Amino acid sequence: MLRLAEHAHAVLTDDGGAFINEHTGRWTQLAPTASAAVMLLLATDSEEEAAMRYAERYRIPPGRARADVTDVKTHLAACGLTASEDVPRRRFLGRKPR
C-alpha cells in the first residue's frame, strides 16, 4: 500500500506523470509504465495486488512485474515522496488504471 507524503503532489496519466516535492522544489518525471505502477500502488491495498494487476496489464511474468513495481516504489521513497503506512489515503489527479 503506497501513501504519498503531504509535501508530494502528483499528476498521473496513462501517458506518464510527474511529482513535485514542495520541500525541495524538485520534479520527478515518470514514464508511462512507471505512472501506471504508481496508480496501481495507490489504488490497491497491497504491493502484491498492484504487481498482479501490472502483470496483467502489460502481459509480463509476475516476477518481472513485482520487480518493476518494487523499483518504482523504492525510487519514490528515495526521492522523499512517500509517507508511512499510517497516513490516510490521498486522492490523485489522473485517470484510474485499467
Backbone hydrogen bonds in HBPLUS format (Angstrom, degrees):
<---DONOR---> <-ACCEPTOR-->    atom                        ^
c    i                          cat <-CA-CA->   ^        H-A-AA   ^      H-
h    n   atom  resd res      DA  || num        DHA   H-A  angle D-A-AA Bond
n    s   type  num  typ     dist DA aas  dist angle  dist       angle   num
A0083-ALA N   A0003-ARG O   2.82 MM  80  5.35 155.4  1.88 136.3 137.7     1
A0005-ALA N   A0081-LEU O   2.92 MM  76  5.35 165.9  1.94 121.5 123.2     2
A0008-ALA N   A0005-ALA O   3.00 MM   3  5.22 164.7  2.03 114.4 117.7     3
A0022-GLU N   A0007-HIS O   2.81 MM  15  5.11 172.4  1.82 158.4 156.6     4
A0009-HIS N   A0020-ILE O   3.06 MM  11  5.39 157.6  2.12 148.2 155.3     5
A0020-ILE N   A0009-HIS O   2.88 MM  11  5.39 150.1  1.97 148.8 158.7     6
A0011-VAL N   A0018-ALA O   2.98 MM   7  5.53 152.8  2.05 159.6 167.1     7
A0018-ALA N   A0011-VAL O   2.96 MM   7  5.53 148.7  2.06 145.7 155.8     8
A0012-LEU N   A0093-LEU O   3.15 MM  81  6.14 169.6  2.16 140.4 142.4     9
A0013-THR N   A0016-GLY O   2.86 MM   3  5.39 154.9  1.92 158.9 167.4    10
A0016-GLY N   A0013-THR O   3.27 MM   3  5.39 168.5  2.29 107.4 110.2    11
A0017-GLY N   A0030-LEU O   3.18 MM  13  4.87 153.2  2.26 128.0 126.5    12
A0030-LEU N   A0017-GLY O   2.76 MM  13  4.87 154.9  1.82 146.1 139.3    13
A0019-PHE N   A0028-THR O   2.85 MM   9  5.03 147.5  1.95 137.7 148.6    14
A0028-THR N   A0019-PHE O   2.86 MM   9  5.03 151.5  1.94 140.8 147.2    15
A0021-ASN N   A0026-ARG O   3.01 MM   5  5.54 158.4  2.06 154.5 161.5    16
A0024-THR N   A0021-ASN O   3.21 MM   3  5.61 128.0  2.50 106.4 118.1    17
A0025-GLY N   A0021-ASN O   2.66 MM   4  5.41 149.2  1.75 162.1 172.5    18
A0035-SER N   A0031-ALA O   2.87 MM   4  6.10 160.1  1.90 161.3 167.7    19
A0036-ALA N   A0032-PRO O   2.98 MM   4  6.20 154.9  2.04 144.6 151.2    20
A0037-ALA N   A0033-THR O   3.00 MM   4  6.25 152.6  2.08 141.4 148.6    21
A0038-VAL N   A0034-ALA O   2.97 MM   4  6.27 157.5  2.02 150.6 155.9    22
A0039-MET N   A0035-SER O   2.93 MM   4  6.21 165.7  1.95 153.6 157.4    23
A0040-LEU N   A0036-ALA O   2.94 MM   4  6.15 157.1  1.99 149.1 155.3    24
A0041-LEU N   A0037-ALA O   2.88 MM   4  6.10 155.4  1.94 147.2 154.5    25
A0042-LEU N   A0038-VAL O   2.88 MM   4  6.12 153.2  1.96 153.9 160.9    26
A0043-ALA N   A0039-MET O   2.97 MM   4  6.05 141.2  2.12 139.3 150.0    27
A0044-THR N   A0040-LEU O   3.02 MM   4  5.95 130.5  2.28 147.9 156.2    28
A0050-ALA N   A0046-SER O   3.10 MM   4  6.38 160.5  2.14 146.1 151.5    29
A0051-ALA N   A0047-GLU O   2.91 MM   4  6.12 157.6  1.96 147.7 153.6    30
A0052-MET N   A0048-GLU O   2.94 MM   4  6.18 153.7  2.01 146.2 153.4    31
A0053-ARG N   A0049-GLU O   3.02 MM   4  6.28 164.2  2.05 153.2 156.3    32
A0054-TYR N   A0050-ALA O   2.89 MM   4  6.05 149.0  1.98 145.3 155.0    33
A0055-ALA N   A0051-ALA O   2.86 MM   4  6.06 156.6  1.91 148.9 154.4    34
A0056-GLU N   A0052-MET O   3.07 MM   4  6.35 155.9  2.13 145.3 151.6    35
A0057-ARG N   A0053-ARG O   2.91 MM   4  6.07 160.1  1.95 145.3 151.1    36
A0058-TYR N   A0054-TYR O   3.01 MM   4  6.17 164.0  2.03 153.6 156.6    37
A0059-ARG N   A0055-ALA O   2.76 MM   4  5.37 111.8  2.23 135.6 149.9    38
A0060-ILE N   A0055-ALA O   3.13 MM   5  4.97 149.0  2.23 128.8 137.8    39
A0064-ARG N   A0061-PRO O   3.10 MM   3  5.42 120.3  2.47 106.8 120.7    40
A0065-ALA N   A0061-PRO O   3.04 MM   4  6.36 159.0  2.08 155.4 162.0    41
A0066-ARG N   A0062-PRO O   2.89 MM   4  6.13 160.8  1.93 152.7 157.2    42
A0067-ALA N   A0063-GLY O   3.09 MM   4  6.28 159.3  2.14 143.0 148.4    43
A0068-ASP N   A0064-ARG O   2.92 MM   4  6.16 159.4  1.96 150.9 156.5    44
A0069-VAL N   A0065-ALA O   2.93 MM   4  6.09 171.5  1.94 157.6 159.4    45
A0070-THR N   A0066-ARG O   2.92 MM   4  5.98 161.2  1.95 148.2 154.1    46
A0071-ASP N   A0067-ALA O   2.89 MM   4  6.01 155.4  1.96 145.6 152.6    47
A0072-VAL N   A0068-ASP O   3.06 MM   4  6.35 157.8  2.11 150.1 155.1    48
A0073-LYS N   A0069-VAL O   3.03 MM   4  6.26 166.2  2.05 151.0 154.8    49
A0074-THR N   A0070-THR O   2.85 MM   4  6.00 159.0  1.89 151.8 157.8    50
A0075-HIS N   A0071-ASP O   2.92 MM   4  6.08 156.3  1.98 146.1 152.6    51
A0076-LEU N   A0072-VAL O   2.99 MM   4  6.27 161.0  2.03 153.7 158.0    52
A0077-ALA N   A0073-LYS O   3.08 MM   4  6.30 157.3  2.14 145.5 151.6    53
A0078-ALA N   A0074-THR O   2.93 MM   4  6.18 155.4  1.99 147.8 154.8    54
A0079-CYS N   A0075-HIS O   3.03 MM   4  6.28 136.6  2.22 142.2 153.7    55
A0079-CYS N   A0076-LEU O   3.20 MM   3  5.08 128.8  2.47  91.6 105.0    56
A0081-LEU N   A0076-LEU O   2.96 MM   5  5.33 168.9  1.98 156.0 153.0    57
A0080-GLY N   A0077-ALA O   2.96 MM   3  5.03 157.7  2.01 105.2 111.8    58
A0087-VAL N   A0084-SER O   3.34 MM   3  6.06 166.5  2.36 123.5 124.2    59
